[in-house]
Amino acid sequence: MSQEVVKVSTRMNNCPFCGAKLVKKYNANARRLITLNGEFWISERILRCSNRGCPGHALSFRAEEFQAAIIPRKIFGLEIILHIGTLRYEEHKTYEEIREALEKKGIRISMGELTNLTMTFESLIKGWHEEHIQEIKEKLGKYILSIDGTYSYRGKTLYIFRSYENGVVLYANTTEKDD
């Protein structure tokens, strides 16, 4: 059974630098994408500026919505990664419970991939916190800190630092176990 290929491209018609028409640079190979709404094959048309003298001529203009929904080299969309993180850290589900919840939605996933996507979620949260740490400090002011060694995996433990008063996650990181 062949799956329909969804074709996507940037919503821009003109170069943001010079206003010239955007034209085809190349078509990317079709890519498999699994979302909460199903599985798709996506073919992305990459555009460039038609004006050879413009900096946009050397750039690649990509489909904004598609790029916002994916992570490089992952077939599971960002919404699945966020769903896994929500199930794991807000609903305190085990990996087996998460896998069962995904299967109820028609999404089959191996334990290895589930673990990998959970670590991807942790990395995304850590990166967001590092970028916004000053803003977080300013908004929270004084707070009581809660530290939770949530789980251990392959010699690493995930520690989550939360504001005790409102439950906001301030920082999350994995560390090697002390021997």
Salt bridges, closest charged atoms under 4 A:
GLU39 OE2 - ARG32 NE 2.84
GLU44 OE1 - ARG62 NH2 2.66
GLU65 OE2 - ARG11 NE 3.55
GLU103 OE2 - ARG99 NE 3.85
GLU130 OE2 - LYS126 NZ 3.99
GLU135 OE2 - LYS139 NZ 3.16
GLU176 OE2 - LYS156 NZ 3.98
